[in-house]
Structure formats: structure tokens, C-alpha cells
């Protein structure tokens, strides 16, 4: 039984189960330009600012503060019809912990990199949000780096609104965003589970 268990575990180790990967929100990599994004800044709402090339992969979105602040919003500003990304589309459940991820860099200016605010909505009612968050800088901020943030989704959440942001002030700068989403947790493959089951059955028979 012990020998069989060791063989089974060795086989599982050779399967190389997939590593956790980012599950992007719709157009979270900006490869479709500003589709699904709006921009809100000190002068009001308007089209998102995007670039077709130059992101960590493909295009990217950018924010330049106007009146001290500036943000991008996906998919809409409000939590009404069409507002928010359904959490089921991202493999998430209300009340569970989630790791948000995004890439950012300082394009021009004296400031560091972009921050964010993730909003939770349920039944078109605000359930909570992360508040404005700015990450600890990786390096000097002039290269694309991946930033993550863990948060527990409030009870009743069924949609999320993603708000990349930058507050300018004395350190106003243009910052870029790319690959916005959540970190998925891969499930063991069906083949791996089958091997486990077979190993347990064989062990019971031998015993």
C-alpha cells in the first residue's frame, strides 16, 4: 500500500498541473482600445485614453490627472443595467477572498504608478469597495510590473466595477494600466483525480 501510494504521488507530480493565471475582465488588456471603458477626471466623463501598442502585451490604458485626479472605469460608472462584471464570469463567489491583479508603469511625470479601487455591487446596490489603493512601488516604476491586492468580496456581491486611478497633486504623472483581472485558482485535472481514486481502490483491494 505504501509503495503504491508513493508511485501514485510520483505520477501526480509529473502531471504539471497548470499554474494560477490571470482571468482578465472584458478588454482588460485594452487590445480592443477603449471598448467597455470610460474615463472620469476633474473635467468630467469622456472616452478612455488608450494606446494600441506599447503595453505589457499589446495595447494599454492610461490616466493623466486633470484637476488633481483621473480614473478609468469598466464597464460603466454606475451599478445599474450593464454596470459591472458578473463575478460568475470570473469564477468568483460572494464572501470569498479574491486576488486582483493589474500591470502598471509610470509613463511620464514625477509620480509612481497607478492605483485602483474595486467596487462590489449586488442587485444594483453598492455592497462595498476597496477604497483608493496605491501599491508599494516595484523598482523605480518605469517598467511594466504586476501588482496584486487581496480582498474578500462582501456578501451579496454579484458584479464588480474596476476603477484604475491616479491622484495627481504635486506628483502628477501619466500612468499606464494593462492586464486587469483576477488570479484564478486552477482545479486538479480530471485525470489526476482519476489516478488518486484508482490508487485508493487498488490499495484497499490489496489490503
N, CA, C and O of each residue as an XYZ file, in Angstrom:
828
protein
N       0.833     -1.213      0.000
C       0.000      0.000      0.000
C       0.865      1.259      0.000
O       0.607      2.210     -0.738
N       1.902      1.244      0.848
C       2.774      2.403      0.937
C       3.494      2.646     -0.373
O       3.625      3.781     -0.832
N       3.976      1.517     -0.988
C       4.681      1.640     -2.265
C       3.765      2.175     -3.342
O       4.169      3.018     -4.143
N       2.520      1.687     -3.371
C       1.546      2.129     -4.379
C       1.244      3.612     -4.210
O       1.106      4.338     -5.194
N       1.142      4.063     -2.955
C       0.861      5.468     -2.694
C       1.996      6.345     -3.205
O       1.756      7.404     -3.785
N       3.232      5.904     -2.990
C       4.374      6.677     -3.464
C       4.401      6.757     -4.978
O       4.732      7.800     -5.544
N       4.053      5.654     -5.639
C       4.014      5.651     -7.105
C       2.936      6.595     -7.613
O       3.147      7.339     -8.571
N       1.771      6.557     -6.957
C       0.667      7.427     -7.368
C       1.042      8.887     -7.216
O       0.777      9.691     -8.110
N       1.660      9.242     -6.089
C       2.063     10.625     -5.872
C       3.113     11.055     -6.878
O       3.111     12.202     -7.324
N       4.011     10.148     -7.239
C       5.031     10.471     -8.227
C       4.409     10.762     -9.582
O       4.832     11.682    -10.282
N       3.399      9.973     -9.953
C       2.708     10.191    -11.223
C       1.997     11.529    -11.226
O       1.996     12.238    -12.232
N       1.385     11.877    -10.086
C       0.707     13.160     -9.994
C       1.693     14.305    -10.129
O       1.384     15.325    -10.745
N       2.881     14.143     -9.556
C       3.884     15.183     -9.649
C       4.339     15.428    -11.071
O       4.768     16.532    -11.407
N       4.249     14.401    -11.914
C       4.671     14.527    -13.313
C       3.611     15.163    -14.188
O       3.872     15.483    -15.347
N       2.417     15.348    -13.645
C       1.337     15.898    -14.467
C       1.501     17.378    -14.714
O       0.946     17.905    -15.678
N       2.247     18.060    -13.874
C       2.477     19.506    -14.024
C       1.161     20.253    -14.175
O       0.879     20.820    -15.231
N       0.365     20.251    -13.127
C      -0.912     20.958    -13.147
C      -0.681     22.429    -13.456
O       0.351     22.982    -13.076
N      -1.638     23.082    -14.148
C      -1.434     24.459    -14.576
C      -1.247     25.412    -13.405
O      -1.870     25.257    -12.354
N      -0.382     26.400    -13.600
C      -0.134     27.414    -12.583
C      -1.261     28.443    -12.620
O      -1.845     28.691    -13.675
N      -1.567     29.043    -11.465
C      -2.598     30.072    -11.418
C      -2.302     31.150    -12.450
O      -1.166     31.606    -12.578
N      -3.330     31.551    -13.181
C      -3.165     32.549    -14.232
C      -4.222     33.619    -14.070
O      -5.261     33.394    -13.449
N      -3.952     34.782    -14.630
C      -4.899     35.893    -14.530
C      -6.105     35.640    -15.422
O      -5.965     35.254    -16.582
N      -7.290     35.862    -14.869
C      -8.529     35.847    -15.638
C      -8.881     37.309    -15.877
O      -9.284     38.011    -14.950
N      -8.731     37.767    -17.111
C      -8.927     39.180    -17.397
C     -10.404     39.540    -17.448
O     -11.235     38.718    -17.835
N     -10.732     40.771    -17.057
C     -12.071     41.290    -17.266
C     -12.223     41.594    -18.754
O     -11.221     41.635    -19.468
N     -13.449     41.808    -19.246
C     -13.624     42.127    -20.670
C     -12.743     43.303    -21.098
O     -12.820     44.385    -20.515
N     -11.917     43.092    -22.101
C     -10.964     44.075    -22.612
C     -10.037     44.589    -21.519
O      -9.632     45.752    -21.528
N      -9.707     43.713    -20.584
C      -8.787     44.093    -19.522
C      -7.359     44.288    -20.007
O      -6.521     44.821    -19.280
N      -7.076     43.853    -21.252
C      -5.752     44.070    -21.820
C      -5.738     45.203    -22.847
O      -4.710     45.468    -23.469
N      -6.885     45.871    -23.023
C      -7.010     47.043    -23.895
C      -6.666     46.743    -25.359
O      -6.372     47.664    -26.122
N      -6.698     45.489    -25.750
C      -6.397     45.168    -27.138
C      -7.523     45.589    -28.077
O      -7.345     45.627    -29.295
N      -8.701     45.908    -27.494
C      -9.812     46.450    -28.292
C      -9.968     47.944    -28.036
O     -11.070     48.486    -28.121
N      -8.863     48.600    -27.724
C      -8.904     50.041    -27.483
C      -9.696     50.386    -26.241
O      -9.524     49.764    -25.193
N     -10.573     51.390    -26.357
C     -11.334     51.856    -25.199
C     -12.679     51.156    -25.038
O     -13.489     51.567    -24.207
N     -12.930     50.098    -25.824
C     -14.202     49.378    -25.729
C     -14.472     48.932    -24.291
O     -13.650     48.250    -23.679
N     -15.620     49.320    -23.765
C     -16.006     48.921    -22.419
C     -15.454     49.802    -21.317
O     -15.761     49.594    -20.143
N     -14.645     50.780    -21.680
C     -14.056     51.664    -20.679
C     -14.537     53.099    -20.878
O     -14.762     53.536    -22.006
N     -14.691     53.821    -19.777
C     -14.932     55.260    -19.830
C     -13.884     55.931    -18.969
O     -13.238     55.281    -18.147
N     -13.715     57.216    -19.153
C     -12.748     57.982    -18.367
C     -13.500     59.040    -17.568
O     -14.387     59.712    -18.093
N     -13.145     59.176    -16.325
C     -13.717     60.212    -15.479
C     -12.558     60.951    -14.826
O     -11.686     60.330    -14.219
N     -12.546     62.280    -14.950
C     -11.473     63.039    -14.314
C     -12.005     64.369    -13.820
O     -13.217     64.569    -13.736
N     -11.105     65.273    -13.496
C     -11.503     66.538    -12.921
C     -12.396     67.366    -13.812
O     -13.066     68.279    -13.330
N     -12.424     67.072    -15.104
C     -13.247     67.859    -16.023
C     -14.485     67.095    -16.483
O     -15.218     67.579    -17.345
N     -14.731     65.906    -15.922
C     -15.935     65.179    -16.280
C     -15.658     63.865    -16.970
O     -14.518     63.403    -17.020
N     -16.720     63.258    -17.508
C     -16.635     61.931    -18.101
C     -16.387     62.028    -19.596
O     -16.902     62.927    -20.262
N     -15.592     61.096    -20.123
C     -15.308     61.085    -21.548
C     -14.717     59.757    -21.959
O     -14.701     58.820    -21.162
N     -14.227     59.652    -23.194
C     -13.665     58.377    -23.669
C     -12.425     57.987    -22.871
O     -11.686     58.846    -22.390
N     -12.212     56.698    -22.738
C     -10.994     56.227    -22.100
C      -9.800     56.551    -22.983
O      -9.911     56.584    -24.209
N      -8.660     56.788    -22.351
C      -7.434     57.057    -23.090
C      -6.683     55.744    -23.239
O      -6.316     55.121    -22.243
N      -6.453     55.318    -24.476
C      -5.798     54.043    -24.711
C      -4.722     54.190    -25.779
O      -4.711     55.157    -26.541
N      -3.827     53.223    -25.820
C      -2.799     53.161    -26.840
C      -2.828     51.778    -27.466
O      -2.946     50.779    -26.756
N      -2.721     51.708    -28.790
C      -2.821     50.431    -29.492
C      -1.594     49.554    -29.277
O      -1.682     48.334    -29.414
N      -0.461     50.144    -28.946
C       0.756     49.371    -28.745
C       1.476     49.863    -27.499
O       1.137     50.904    -26.937
N       2.468     49.101    -27.082
C       3.343     49.555    -26.013
C       3.003     49.059    -24.630
O       3.720     49.376    -23.681
N       1.925     48.284    -24.472
C       1.597     47.755    -23.155
C       2.467     46.567    -22.813
O       3.384     46.216    -23.556
N       2.169     45.943    -21.666
C       2.920     44.761    -21.299
C       2.714     43.666    -22.333
O       3.635     42.913    -22.649
N       1.492     43.584    -22.860
C       1.196     42.761    -24.031
C       0.149     43.514    -24.831
O      -0.991     43.645    -24.385
N       0.514     44.010    -26.006
C      -0.451     44.717    -26.838
C      -0.701     46.126    -26.352
O       0.229     46.829    -25.957
N      -1.975     46.546    -26.379
C      -2.330     47.913    -26.009
C      -2.365     48.116    -24.510
O      -2.102     47.200    -23.732
N      -2.697     49.345    -24.119
C      -2.828     49.648    -22.701
C      -3.707     50.879    -22.526
O      -3.938     51.628    -23.475
N      -4.192     51.081    -21.312
C      -4.938     52.282    -20.972
C      -4.044     53.206    -20.173
O      -3.082     52.760    -19.549
N      -4.354     54.487    -20.188
C      -3.532     55.428    -19.420
C      -4.404     56.477    -18.754
O      -5.522     56.751    -19.190
N      -3.874     57.053    -17.697
C      -4.563     58.079    -16.935
C      -3.614     59.252    -16.711
O      -2.494     59.074    -16.232
N      -4.070     60.446    -17.060
C      -3.353     61.676    -16.746
C      -4.261     62.519    -15.865
O      -5.352     62.886    -16.302
N      -3.859     62.839    -14.647
C      -4.725     63.609    -13.755
C      -5.124     64.948    -14.348
O      -4.320     65.622    -14.993
N      -6.365     65.322    -14.125
C      -6.881     66.616    -14.550
C      -7.660     67.163    -13.364
O      -8.679     66.589    -12.980
N      -7.197     68.262    -12.779
C      -7.836     68.756    -11.576
C      -7.448     67.958    -10.352
O      -8.163     67.967     -9.350
N      -6.300     67.253    -10.423
C      -5.806     66.543     -9.250
C      -6.068     65.058     -9.248
O      -5.525     64.340     -8.408
N      -6.902     64.568    -10.184
C      -7.173     63.135    -10.189
C      -7.662     62.700    -11.559
O      -8.044     63.525    -12.389
N      -7.645     61.412    -11.780
C      -8.144     60.859    -13.033
C      -8.291     59.352    -12.902
O      -7.481     58.706    -12.236
N      -9.315     58.786    -13.530
C      -9.558     57.345    -13.428
C     -10.071     56.785    -14.752
O     -10.541     57.519    -15.621
N      -9.967     55.467    -14.875
C     -10.666     54.706    -15.897
C     -11.711     53.870    -15.170
O     -11.510     53.497    -14.014
N     -12.830     53.569    -15.839
C     -13.877     52.768    -15.215
C     -14.355     51.707    -16.198
O     -14.605     52.004    -17.366
N     -14.480     50.471    -15.723
C     -15.029     49.386    -16.533
C     -16.007     48.580    -15.695
O     -15.741     48.290    -14.529
N     -17.165     48.210    -16.302
C     -17.549     48.586    -17.657
C     -18.355     49.876    -17.737
O     -18.399     50.489    -18.803
N     -18.991     50.311    -16.657
C     -19.659     51.611    -16.633
C     -19.492     52.197    -15.239
O     -19.066     51.517    -14.306
N     -19.835     53.462    -15.121
C     -19.651     54.140    -13.831
C     -20.673     53.668    -12.809
O     -20.323     53.430    -11.653
N     -21.914     53.531    -13.210
C     -22.992     53.207    -12.271
C     -23.178     51.703    -12.133
O     -22.641     50.925    -12.921
N     -23.939     51.306    -11.132
C     -24.198     49.891    -10.905
C     -25.508     49.437    -11.505
O     -25.984     48.349    -11.182
N     -26.105     50.239    -12.371
C     -27.374     49.887    -12.979
C     -27.222     48.896    -14.113
O     -26.256     48.135    -14.155
N     -28.180     48.903    -15.037
C     -28.162     47.963    -16.148
C     -26.861     48.088    -16.923
O     -26.497     49.176    -17.370
N     -26.159     46.967    -17.081
C     -24.903     46.972    -17.811
C     -23.710     47.346    -16.984
O     -22.583     47.301    -17.476
N     -23.923     47.719    -15.727
C     -22.820     48.149    -14.882
C     -22.213     46.993    -14.117
O     -22.911     46.278    -13.398
N     -20.933     46.813    -14.268
C     -20.234     45.784    -13.511
C     -20.011     44.503    -14.293
O     -20.767     44.168    -15.205
N     -18.953     43.792    -13.915
C     -18.629     42.492    -14.496
C     -19.208     41.412    -13.584
O     -18.869     41.383    -12.401
N     -20.072     40.519    -14.090
C     -20.622     39.460    -13.242
C     -19.506     38.617    -12.635
O     -18.606     38.171    -13.346
N     -19.562     38.400    -11.327
C     -18.484     37.660    -10.680
C     -18.443     36.203    -11.141
O     -17.389     35.569    -11.089
N     -19.581     35.665    -11.590
C     -19.571     34.282    -12.077
C     -18.712     34.157    -13.327
O     -18.144     33.097    -13.590
N     -18.613     35.237    -14.100
C     -17.774     35.212    -15.303
C     -16.297     35.144    -14.951
O     -15.468     34.776    -15.783
N     -15.973     35.499    -13.714
C     -14.586     35.489    -13.260
C     -14.304     34.307    -12.338
O     -13.212     34.193    -11.783
N     -15.287     33.435    -12.178
C     -15.119     32.272    -11.310
C     -15.098     32.612     -9.844
O     -14.484     31.896     -9.053
N     -15.766     33.707     -9.457
C     -15.750     34.157     -8.066
C     -17.105     33.935     -7.410
O     -18.121     33.781     -8.087
N     -17.103     33.923     -6.076
C     -18.339     33.821     -5.307
C     -18.336     34.871     -4.207
O     -17.282     35.215     -3.671
N     -19.505     35.376     -3.876
C     -19.631     36.379     -2.818
C     -19.151     35.799     -1.491
O     -19.386     34.629     -1.190
N     -18.478     36.629     -0.708
C     -17.979     36.198      0.586
C     -16.625     35.524      0.548
O     -16.048     35.225      1.594
N     -16.108     35.282     -0.657
C     -14.819     34.592     -0.794
C     -13.693     35.595     -1.008
O     -13.921     36.709     -1.482
N     -12.487     35.193     -0.657
C     -11.315     36.033     -0.875
C     -10.929     35.981     -2.352
O     -11.067     34.946     -3.004
N     -10.453     37.092     -2.860
C     -10.048     37.167     -4.258
C      -8.752     37.977     -4.347
O      -8.534     38.902     -3.565
N      -7.909     37.622     -5.297
C      -6.693     38.383     -5.565
C      -6.859     39.130     -6.876
O      -6.943     38.519     -7.942
N      -6.906     40.453     -6.796
C      -6.981     41.283     -8.000
C      -5.572     41.497     -8.538
O      -4.609     41.535     -7.772
N      -5.455     41.635     -9.840
C      -4.141     41.830    -10.437
C      -4.208     42.828    -11.577
O      -5.211     42.899    -12.288
N      -3.152     43.593    -11.754
C      -3.049     44.516    -12.881
C      -1.597     44.888    -13.084
O      -0.791     44.812    -12.157
N      -1.265     45.290    -14.298
C       0.078     45.771    -14.609
C       0.037     47.291    -14.692
O      -0.955     47.865    -15.142
N       1.107     47.940    -14.262
C       1.153     49.391    -14.311
C       2.590     49.874    -14.443
O       3.534     49.172    -14.081
N       2.737     51.075    -14.964
C       4.046     51.723    -15.027
C       3.860     53.233    -15.073
O       2.791     53.722    -15.438
N       4.890     53.958    -14.708
C       4.910     55.408    -14.831
C       5.386     55.737    -16.240
O       6.502     55.385    -16.622
N       4.541     56.412    -17.010
C       4.897     56.757    -18.385
C       5.660     58.071    -18.424
O       6.726     58.150    -19.035
N       5.131     59.093    -17.785
C       5.826     60.377    -17.664
C       5.453     61.011    -16.332
O       4.411     60.687    -15.763
N       6.289     61.908    -15.831
C       5.966     62.645    -14.620
C       6.727     62.158    -13.402
O       7.518     61.217    -13.471
N       6.464     62.829    -12.275
C       7.217     62.567    -11.051
C       6.567     61.523    -10.148
O       7.196     61.045     -9.204
N       5.323     61.166    -10.427
C       4.619     60.219     -9.568
C       5.061     58.785     -9.798
O       5.813     58.523    -10.737
N       4.604     57.825     -8.949
C       4.996     56.423     -9.105
C       4.169     55.692    -10.162
O       4.341     55.950    -11.353
N       3.292     54.800     -9.764
C       2.467     54.035    -10.709
C       0.999     54.182    -10.333
O       0.659     54.833     -9.345
N       0.135     53.567    -11.136
C      -1.297     53.715    -10.914
C      -1.821     52.930     -9.731
O      -1.279     51.888     -9.365
N      -2.888     53.449     -9.138
C      -3.587     52.763     -8.069
C      -4.909     52.212     -8.575
O      -5.118     52.113     -9.784
N      -5.800     51.853     -7.663
C      -7.066     51.254     -8.086
C      -8.110     51.356     -6.986
O      -7.803     51.636     -5.827
N      -9.337     51.123     -7.380
C     -10.458     50.979     -6.454
C     -11.404     49.981     -7.092
O     -11.909     50.221     -8.189
N     -11.652     48.860     -6.420
C     -12.588     47.860     -6.931
C     -13.901     47.979     -6.142
O     -13.902     47.982     -4.911
N     -15.011     48.077     -6.875
C     -16.327     48.243     -6.250
C     -17.154     46.969     -6.382
O     -17.184     46.346     -7.443
N     -17.824     46.588     -5.298
C     -18.704     45.420     -5.297
C     -20.157     45.875     -5.328
O     -20.566     46.743     -4.556
N     -20.934     45.273     -6.235
C     -22.354     45.593     -6.378
C     -23.176     44.311     -6.334
O     -22.718     43.249     -6.757
N     -24.399     44.424     -5.816
C     -25.315     43.292     -5.778
C     -26.735     43.777     -5.943
O     -27.200     44.600     -5.155
N     -27.440     43.284     -6.957
C     -28.790     43.770     -7.218
C     -28.816     45.259     -7.491
O     -29.761     45.954     -7.117
N     -27.757     45.753     -8.154
C     -27.617     47.183     -8.487
C     -27.519     48.076     -7.256
O     -27.821     49.268     -7.315
N     -27.092     47.483     -6.134
C     -26.871     48.224     -4.894
C     -25.402     48.074     -4.505
O     -24.858     46.971     -4.554
N     -24.757     49.176     -4.118
C     -23.356     49.121     -3.709
C     -23.215     48.275     -2.445
O     -23.903     48.508     -1.451
N     -22.311     47.285     -2.494
C     -22.091     46.397     -1.350
C     -20.805     46.706     -0.596
O     -20.618     46.253      0.533
N     -19.926     47.472     -1.218
C     -18.662     47.810     -0.580
C     -17.599     48.054     -1.622
O     -17.825     47.814     -2.808
N     -16.432     48.530     -1.194
C     -15.333     48.751     -2.114
C     -14.009     48.701     -1.363
O     -13.978     48.720     -0.132
N     -12.927     48.638     -2.113
C     -11.603     48.527     -1.505
C     -11.088     49.858     -0.977
O     -10.129     49.898     -0.206
N     -11.735     50.959     -1.397
C     -11.163     52.269     -1.147
C     -10.030     52.513     -2.129
O      -9.605     51.589     -2.822
N      -9.535     53.737     -2.199
C      -8.432     54.055     -3.106
C      -7.151     53.418     -2.582
O      -6.733     53.677     -1.453
N      -6.538     52.591     -3.404
C      -5.334     51.871     -3.006
C      -4.190     52.177     -3.967
O      -4.372     52.183     -5.185
N      -3.020     52.428     -3.409
C      -1.825     52.629     -4.221
C      -0.767     51.629     -3.769
O      -0.465     51.540     -2.579
N      -0.208     50.882     -4.705
C       0.676     49.775     -4.321
C       2.070     50.240     -3.913
O       2.489     51.358     -4.214
N       2.771     49.350     -3.222
C       4.192     49.570     -2.957
C       4.938     49.446     -4.274
O       4.788     48.452     -4.985
N       5.730     50.437     -4.599
C       6.389     50.504     -5.894
C       7.383     49.358     -6.073
O       8.157     49.039     -5.171
N       7.344     48.749     -7.258
C       8.333     47.739     -7.632
C       9.399     48.425     -8.483
O       9.089     48.974     -9.540
N      10.629     48.398     -8.038
C      11.685     49.101     -8.768
C      11.462     50.603     -8.712
O      11.054     51.145     -7.685
N      11.737     51.273     -9.838
C      11.539     52.725     -9.878
C      10.244     53.119    -10.578
O       9.980     54.303    -10.786
N       9.434     52.120    -10.943
C       8.130     52.398    -11.534
C       8.131     52.672    -13.021
O       7.068     52.910    -13.595
N       9.284     52.647    -13.665
C       9.350     52.997    -15.082
C       9.260     51.786    -16.007
O       9.345     51.927    -17.227
N       9.090     50.600    -15.431
C       8.899     49.396    -16.236
C       7.567     48.755    -15.864
O       7.084     48.925    -14.745
N       6.975     48.021    -16.799
C       5.721     47.331    -16.525
C       5.957     46.274    -15.455
O       6.827     45.414    -15.593
N       5.169     46.352    -14.387
C       5.235     45.371    -13.313
C       3.820     44.961    -12.928
O       2.866     45.707    -13.147
N       3.692     43.777    -12.356
C       2.388     43.264    -11.944
C       2.165     43.524    -10.458
O       2.999     43.189     -9.617
N       1.012     44.133    -10.157
C       0.651     44.440     -8.773
C      -0.615     43.658     -8.409
O      -1.511     43.498     -9.238
N      -0.681     43.180     -7.181
C      -1.838     42.404     -6.738
C      -2.367     42.949     -5.420
O      -1.660     43.626     -4.673
N      -3.648     42.630     -5.154
C      -4.277     43.068     -3.914
C      -5.342     42.055     -3.537
O      -6.167     41.686     -4.372
N      -5.337     41.601     -2.298
C      -6.313     40.622     -1.831
C      -7.464     41.310     -1.111
O      -7.262     42.238     -0.328
N      -8.656     40.843     -1.388
C      -9.855     41.426     -0.794
C     -10.923     40.350     -0.690
O     -11.007     39.474     -1.551
N     -11.734     40.406      0.348
C     -12.860     39.477      0.495
C     -14.119     40.143     -0.036
O     -14.502     41.218      0.427
N     -14.761     39.504     -1.005
C     -15.956     40.084     -1.604
C     -17.076     40.164     -0.570
O     -17.342     39.180      0.120
N     -17.734     41.312     -0.449
C     -18.841     41.434      0.510
C     -19.987     40.471      0.175
O     -20.171     40.075     -0.976
N     -20.735     40.113      1.192
C     -21.913     39.271      0.981
C     -22.880     39.980      0.039
O     -23.046     41.198      0.107
N     -23.507     39.222     -0.826
C     -24.478     39.790     -1.750
C     -23.889     40.329     -3.033
O     -24.626     40.830     -3.882
N     -22.575     40.240     -3.199
C     -21.942     40.743     -4.424
C     -22.298     39.866     -5.611
O     -22.193     38.642     -5.538
N     -22.721     40.492     -6.707
C     -22.900     39.732     -7.944
C     -22.164     40.360     -9.131
O     -22.037     39.740    -10.187
N     -21.674     41.606     -8.949
C     -20.919     42.267    -10.005
C     -19.783     43.089     -9.407
O     -19.844     43.514     -8.254
N     -18.754     43.302    -10.208
C     -17.628     44.136     -9.796
C     -17.395     45.239    -10.815
O     -17.539     45.026    -12.019
N     -17.035     46.412    -10.329
C     -16.632     47.513    -11.193
C     -15.160     47.792    -10.911
O     -14.752     47.904     -9.755
N     -14.372     47.904    -11.969
C     -12.924     48.062    -11.859
C     -12.553     49.508    -12.157
O     -12.926     50.053    -13.195
N     -11.818     50.121    -11.243
C     -11.512     51.548    -11.360
C     -10.009     51.794    -11.199
O      -9.552     52.093    -10.095
N      -9.236     51.674    -12.281
C      -7.831     52.107    -12.210
C      -7.786     53.624    -12.022
O      -8.552     54.345    -12.662
N      -6.914     54.108    -11.168
C      -6.953     55.537    -10.846
C      -5.564     56.114    -10.586
O      -4.588     55.404    -10.342
N      -5.538     57.428    -10.651
C      -4.337     58.146    -10.230
C      -4.744     59.490     -9.677
O      -5.517     60.221    -10.297
N      -4.222     59.816     -8.506
C      -4.426     61.130     -7.908
C      -3.146     61.923     -8.096
O      -2.083     61.518     -7.626
N      -3.246     63.040     -8.774
C      -2.050     63.783     -9.154
C      -1.447     64.611     -8.044
O      -0.454     64.208     -7.437
N      -2.029     65.758     -7.771
C      -1.454     66.644     -6.770
C      -0.088     67.150     -7.195
O       0.121     67.490     -8.360
N       0.842     67.200     -6.252
C       2.173     67.714     -6.538
C       2.983     66.757     -7.402
O       3.951     67.166     -8.042
N       2.590     65.482     -7.425
C       3.342     64.492     -8.197
C       2.523     63.983     -9.383
O       2.505     62.782     -9.656
N       1.860     64.873    -10.073
C       1.042     64.472    -11.214
C       1.885     63.751    -12.251
O       3.004     64.169    -12.550
N       1.349     62.668    -12.799
C       2.058     61.913    -13.818
C       1.051     61.149    -14.658
O      -0.095     60.957    -14.252
N       1.487     60.716    -15.830
C       0.669     59.839    -16.662
C       1.087     58.405    -16.374
O       2.268     58.068    -16.462
N       0.122     57.563    -16.030
C       0.418     56.170    -15.699
C      -0.329     55.248    -16.649
O      -1.397     55.591    -17.156
N       0.244     54.076    -16.884
C      -0.367     53.097    -17.770
C      -0.910     51.913    -16.996
O      -0.410     51.572    -15.925
N      -1.955     51.279    -17.558
C      -2.577     50.089    -16.972
C      -2.723     49.015    -18.044
O      -2.940     49.322    -19.216
N      -2.606     47.769    -17.640
C      -2.746     46.664    -18.577
C      -3.095     45.393    -17.805
O      -2.870     45.304    -16.598
N      -3.647     44.412    -18.519
C      -3.909     43.072    -17.979
C      -4.624     43.106    -16.629
O      -4.124     42.580    -15.634
N      -5.796     43.730    -16.613
C      -6.575     43.898    -15.384
C      -7.517     42.717    -15.203
O      -8.272     42.379    -16.114
N      -7.478     42.093    -14.040
C      -8.358     40.954    -13.794
C      -8.183     40.398    -12.403
O      -7.853     41.119    -11.462
N      -8.411     39.097    -12.288
C      -8.269     38.407    -11.012
C      -7.386     37.193    -11.236
O      -7.227     36.727    -12.365
N      -6.816     36.689    -10.159
C      -5.979     35.499    -10.253
C      -6.846     34.279    -10.065
O      -7.486     34.117     -9.026
N      -6.872     33.413    -11.073
C      -7.676     32.202    -10.991
C      -6.941     31.100    -10.258
O      -5.712     31.048    -10.282
N      -7.684     30.215     -9.604
C      -7.109     29.072     -8.907
C      -7.475     27.820     -9.688
O      -8.645     27.437     -9.709
N      -6.498     27.163    -10.340
C      -6.812     26.005    -11.174
C      -7.289     24.827    -10.347
O      -6.807     24.599     -9.237
N      -8.238     24.081    -10.891
C      -8.706     22.863    -10.255
C      -7.822     21.696    -10.701
O      -7.307     21.715    -11.819
N      -7.636     20.671     -9.843
C      -6.881     19.498    -10.285
C      -7.545     18.887    -11.505
O      -8.773     18.868    -11.594
N      -6.762     18.391    -12.441
C      -7.333     17.819    -13.661
C      -8.108     16.563    -13.352
O      -7.853     15.899    -12.347
N      -9.073     16.227    -14.229
C      -9.856     15.019    -14.053
C      -8.981     13.786    -14.052
O      -9.249     12.823    -13.333
N      -7.913     13.819    -14.877
C      -7.002     12.690    -14.942
C      -6.303     12.483    -13.614
O      -6.136     11.350    -13.164
N      -5.894     13.576    -12.987
C      -5.224     13.473    -11.700
C      -6.148     12.888    -10.647
O      -5.738     12.042     -9.852
N      -7.394     13.340    -10.641
C      -8.359     12.815     -9.676
C      -8.622     11.339     -9.911
O      -8.794     10.571     -8.964
N      -8.653     10.941    -11.187
C      -8.868      9.534    -11.508
C      -7.723      8.676    -10.978
O      -7.948      7.586    -10.451
N      -6.495      9.172    -11.119
C      -5.345      8.427    -10.615
C      -5.418      8.252     -9.103
O      -5.112      7.182     -8.577
N      -5.825      9.309     -8.412
C      -5.964      9.222     -6.961
C      -6.987      8.155     -6.588
O      -6.749      7.325     -5.711
N      -8.128      8.194     -7.271
C      -9.193      7.230     -6.991
C      -8.718      5.802     -7.248
O      -8.957      4.908     -6.436
N      -8.046      5.590     -8.378
C      -7.558      4.258     -8.711
C      -6.551      3.765     -7.673
O      -6.567      2.596     -7.288
N      -5.667      4.673     -7.222
C      -4.674      4.292     -6.230
C      -5.309      3.865     -4.925
O      -4.879      2.893     -4.305
N      -6.348      4.601     -4.503
C      -7.025      4.265     -3.259
C      -7.763      2.937     -3.363
O      -7.732      2.126     -2.437
N      -8.432      2.719     -4.503
C      -9.172      1.460     -4.703
C      -8.230      0.290     -4.724
O      -8.490     -0.726     -4.080
N      -7.117      0.411     -5.465
C      -6.151     -0.678     -5.538
C      -5.555     -0.982     -4.169
O      -5.325     -2.142     -3.827
N      -5.309      0.061     -3.393
C      -4.759     -0.140     -2.075
C      -5.708     -0.889     -1.171
O      -5.289     -1.750     -0.397
N      -6.992     -0.563     -1.263
C      -7.993     -1.243     -0.435
C      -8.086     -2.720     -0.814
O      -8.219     -3.583      0.054
N      -8.013     -3.012     -2.142
C      -8.126     -4.397     -2.602
C      -6.948     -5.220     -2.095
O      -7.113     -6.354     -1.648
N      -5.738     -4.621     -2.173
C      -4.553     -5.373     -1.717
C      -4.618     -5.642     -0.232
O      -4.214     -6.703      0.244
N      -5.139     -4.653      0.502
C      -5.214     -4.820      1.949
C      -6.244     -5.895      2.314
O      -6.449     -6.178      3.494
